[in-house]
Amino acid sequence: MSGTLPGDGWIVAQDLVKTFNGSVHAVRGVSFEVRPGEIYGFLGPNGAGKTTTVAMLTAGLEATSGTGLVDGLDVRREPSRVKRRIGVVFQESTADGDLTGRENLELAAALYSVPRSELRARVDGLLERMQIGEAADRLAKTYSGGMRRRLELAAGIVHAPRILFLDEPTLGLDPQGRAGFWKYVLELRRDHAMTVFVTTHYLDEADDMCDRIAIIDHGTIVATGTPGELKDRLGGDIVTVRPTSPAPTLGPVLGAVPGVTSVGQQDGAYRLKCANGETLVPAIVAACVGAGVGLQGVSLKRPSLDEVFLEFTGREFREDEGPTATDRAVMVGRVRERFRGRR
Amino acid sequence: MIRETIALTKRELLRLARNPQAIATSLLLPILYLLLFGQGFNLGNLAGRGLPPGALTALLIGAPTYFSYFAAGMVGFVAVTATLFIGANVIFDKLFGILKRISSTPASAASIFGARLIAGSIQPIGLAFLVLGLSIALGHLGLSGLDVTASVGPVGALEIVLAVVILSVMFASLFLAIGFSIEQPQTYFAIVNAINLPVLLTSAALYPWGTMPAWLQNVASYNPVTLAVEVIRLNLFAAAPSYYAYSAGVYLLGLLGWAVAMNLIATVLARRALGPRH
C-alpha cells in the first residue's frame, strides 16, 4: 500500500482504534483493505467491534486514532464527500414508519441529490426490483420485516453509490428473508461492480456470500482470507471413519495412509485430517478393508467457519455474551446524565 | 441545501398531518382555556361589584375586559405549548434510528435543523391565529369574547404576525436545542415541564399587569412571552399605548434578540448532535 493511495471503490482501514470514555476499548487497531467490486465480510460475535468499525468508516463516529480511507477520501477530513459516495444500511430499522415506502425513497433521493429528472424512474425501478412495488404507497410501519429490510437497502442505494456498507443487514430475518436480501446484494454487485462491506455474525452467510472475510474478536482482527483459505489453514479436510464394531488397531493403520496428517478418536469414530480428503477416501477405505475392519460409514467434511473461529479465537462462536462495547458506553453516558440531572 | 431542507420539511409536515390525535390535542388546550377558563375567570364581574369606573382598564393596562386581555395572552401561551412536541419528535427520531439514517446522508446539519424549525413553527403560528379568531367569534356568540378596540391597520397586523412568528421560532429553537441534547423522552419532558410553567407564570400572559407585584412585573418585562403579548395588546386595544413604556417596534426588537440568541444556541447544539459522535 505504499505510493499512491487506493482510490475508486476501495475501503482501507489503517490501524483504526476506538476507545469510549477513555476505558471501553471497542476497536483496538484494525487494518484491512477492501478491493473494488469485492464483498468483504466482517465476521464476529456481538460486541466484537463490527458496528463501531462501520460507524468510523461511514463518518458516523470519530476514530480515537488511525485512518479510514473510503473511495480514496479520508473519512475524518472529508466526511460529507464520503457520505455522498457511499450507501449505508444499518442493523436497526431506520425507515420512517409514518411515510410510505415511496416517500421514504423520495426523501433519501433528495438528501443524496439524485437529479430530479431521474428521481421518479430511479424510485420506481428500485421499488420494483425490491418487490415492494405493490406496497409502495402504504405506510412503511405496515411492512413485514423482510420488506422493511429491502426498503432500507433501496434507500441505501438510491444514489447508486460505488461502495455499500451493510451492518448486520439480515439480523432477525428468517432464512427466506435472508436469501431474498442477499439475492439483491449479489445482483447489485454484478450489475454495478459495487464494493460491499458487510458485518455479520452469521457464519453461513459469511461463508456463502463473501469473497474475503476478516474475523474480528474483542476489537482485533484475528484472521483474514477467503473462506476457503481460512478453512485450509485448519490443515485441510476431515474424514470421519466409523467402524461397525470397536477396532482399536485401526488408528495406526489409518495414520499410515499417505496424505493423512493426523488421526483422532471421537465416540468410537476416527477423525482424520488430510489436505485433500476427496482423493484419499478410496485409499482409506482400502486400508480398512485390508485390516479386516467392517465400515458403518465414511464421511468427508470441509472444515466450516465454526471451526475456523474456534481455531483462531480458541473459543466456540458465542452468540450473545452480554452488552456490546457500544452498549456499555451508551449505558455509562446515561448513568452520567441521570447523575448530572439529580444534582 | 435548499432541496434537502424542503424535502425534510415536507417529511415533518407529512408526519404531522398523519397524526390527527396530536393536532386534536394541541387544539384542545387553547379551546378549553378560551371556553372555560376565559369564561369563568371574569374580572369584569368584580368591576361591577364596586371597582371604580376605569379601574379595570388600568389593571388590564388598556384592555377593555379581562377576556380581551387574556385572549392576547393566550397567543403567547400557545406558542409555548404547541412547540413542545418538535423537541420530543427529535428524541423519538433518535430512538427509532430515523435521525441516524438522515445524518448518514450528506444532508447538512443546517438543513436537518432548519426543516424542523420551519415545520415546528407552522403549527403554533396557525394555532395563534386560531386563538385570535375564535376569541373574536366568541364575543359574537353571547359569550365573553375578544373586544378589539383599536383599528388595526396593515402595520399593526404585520406587527402582530411578526410577534407570533418570532415567538414561535424562539420556542421552537429552545425545544429543538433540548431535544438534540437529550436522549430519553422522560428526561426531555421533565426538563420541559421545569421550563414551561416558570416561563408562563413569570410572563404577563395571564395575570392582569396591575395586580402583579413590582418584582414580578420586573421579571415579566424581560420575558419573551410578555414581549410578544405586549406587541399584540398594543395593537388591539386603543387605550393600551398610554400604559406602555415603549412602542410595539421596541418590544419586537427585544423579542427578536431572544429568538436570535436561542436560535444560535440551538444551532450549535444541533450541529454537535448531528456531527460524528466522539
Interface residues (C-beta under 8 A of the other chain):
Chain A: A55 T58 A59 G60 L61 E62 P79 S80 K83 R84 V88 F90 E92 S93 T94 A95 D96 G97 D98 L99 E103 E106 L107 A108 A110 L111 Y112 S113 L139 A155 G333 R334 E337 R338 G341
Chain B: R3 E4 I6 A7 L8 K10 R11 L14 R15 R18 N19 F96 G97 I98 K100 R101 I102 S103 S104 T105 P106 A107 S108 E183 Q184 T187 A190 P276 R277 H278
